[in-house]
Amino acid sequence: MSLNQSQTPSFVHPAEEMFARVMDYYGVRWIYEPRTFDLEWDANGKVTLAFTPDFYLPDQDLYVELTTLRPQLSTKKNKKMRLMAELYPNINIKLMKRRDMRDLMVKYGLYDQAEHIQGTQAQKKAS
């Protein structure tokens, strides 16, 4: 149920495609990577760090960012989430971590797909 997108987007990671499938199944409208938020600028005002959340759920007014990174590799993403909260306090955003994604997939019977996003081997495949 992608909104304003004439065709299915090219997802960066299989977890994004699975998330979209679950949203579609339950009739939840979504938009893939609809907006980029500027987070840091250099002395000349040029953007040096930006963040594009994976999904926007317009009926919930919620941005969703998915991550399958191991905790020790997610420092940059955590920094972006912290800056988002500081610079855009009125923007609702949820970070779904690897475990959240796996649990969601298992809950909705996507056992084979859930298997692909857990453990170190999944990280090596996604890199």
N, C-alpha and C positions, 0 to 999 in steps of 0.2 A: 504494500500500500504506500509505496513511495509517493510523496507529494511533489508536484512540479518537476518531475524527472520523467522524461518520455520513455526511458528504457532503464533496465536494471543497471545500477552503477557497477563499475569495476572496483570491487572491494580489495583493500590492501592485504587483509588477513582473512583466513577462513572463519575466524570467530565473528567477524563483522557480518559475513554472509549468513551465518547461523543465527545471529541476533536478529537480522532482518527477517529471516524466515519465521522465527517465533513471533515477531511483531505482526507480520502478515497473517499468520494463522489466527491470531487473536483480534485481528482487525484494528490494530493500533497503527495510526498514521505516523510516518516517519519521513525525515529528509536526511540524506547522507551528506555529511561534511558541508553544511550550508553556509557556514560563516567562519571567518578567521578573526581571532582576537589578538590585537597587538599587545605585547607584554613588556618589552624592553626596547629602549631606543638609545642610539649613540648621541654624542654631543651635538650632532647636526640634525637630530630629529629623525634619522633613518631607523626603521624598525630592525632590531637585531635579534629579537626573539618573538615568535608568534605561536598561537595555538589554535588548531582546528579540531574541535570535538568531532567524534565519529558520527554521531546522530543527533538530530533534534526531533523531539516528540511534541508537535505543536499543541495537541489536546491537553498535554500535561505541562506545557511550557517548561520543558526539561531537556537539557543537553546531556548526552550520555557519551562517556569516553570509555572505551574498552582497552584493557591492557592484559597481555598474557606474559608480561615480563616477570622474571623472578624478582622478589623484593630488593635484592642487592643491586639489580640493574635498573631500577625504576626511579632513581634519584632525579633525573631530568624531568620525568613526567610529574613527580610529586612537586617539584619546583613550579612547574607550569600551573598545576592545580592551586597551589598556594597563591601565586600571583593573580590567578583568575579571581579568587575570593577577595583579594585585596583591591584589585582594580575594577572589578565588575561585581560588586556585592549583590546587585539585584538580578543577576543571572543565576538561574538554578542549574547546577551541574552535578552529575553523579559519576564517580569513577567506579567502574566494575572491573575488579581484578580477576586474575586467572581463575581463582577458586570460585568466585561469584559466577563467572561464565560457565564453568564446568557444572556447578550446582544447578544453574538454570537449564542447561542442556539435559542433564539427567532428569530433572523434574518433568521435562516435557518429552521424555523418551528418546532423546537424541544421543543414545549411548555411544555409538561408534564415533560420532563427531566429538563428543566430550573426551574420549580417549586421546584424540589428537592434540588437545591443548593442555595436557597435564604432563608434568615431568620434564626432565632435562632434554630428552630427545625431541620433544615438541618445540623447545626453545631453539634447538639447532636447526630444525626444519624451517622455522619462521624467520630465521636470520638471513 
